Amino acid sequence: IGTGYVGLVSGSCFAETGNTVTCVDIDAAKVERMQKGEIPIYEPHLDVLFERNIRENRLQFTTDLKSAVDSAQIIFLALPTPPGEDGSADLSYVLNVANELGKIITDYKVIVDKSTVPVGTAEKVRNTILKTFNDLNPHPSSLNEFEACFEIVSNPEFLREGAAVEDFMKPDRVVIGTNSERARKIMEQLYLPFVQEESSLIFMDEKSAE
């Protein structure tokens, strides 16, 4: 979710290792351009991955959040978190999407904070999703069942402009914050094709990753 610098690089690179990736954005004109094979940013080598994976039907683009979420096992939040006047990160884009996810998640999802965020964001995302669901379904038993439907993972990005594709495809480390064994196994499977050694996958709790 989000096809800015981080979202588009991440989506194209994940598609390159065989994953089926749907990139979601609210900007319909931008999505239409990408559907036609036009890349909206310049980053060395990104165009090759972008074009190849569109051609192989592993990379697609949509404005329809629900259809993308329904077909996904892992949801990456790659949204802007611009600094406010006091220097703190503006989480409104992230939390607005979390609110939407609370309305549409129906089966197990791993929701990954990829955006640059302050400590405590995973908890805010989780609470926002739960609050939205609870407002729509005010039954304690429903909430308990829904809580088992998703996990929040913190997976900070370390991409340098001008070397983002290389940084993503050959990372010196991948930091994954989760206390869930199920989410850990899914993230491990996703990232193993990118690392030379398993020790490059560094697992910790969400706040430590943040």
Secondary structure, DSSP 8 states (H G I E B T S, - for coil): ---SHHHHHHHHHHHHTT--EEEE-S-HHHHHHHHTT--SS--TTHHHHHHHHHHTT-EEEES-HHHHHHT-SEEEE-----B-TTS-B--HHHHHHHHHHHHH--S-EEEEE-S---TTHHHHHHHHHHHHHHHH---HHHHHHHHTTEEEEE------TTSHHHHHHS-S-EEEE-S-HHHHHHHHHHHGGG-SSGGGEEEE-HHHH-
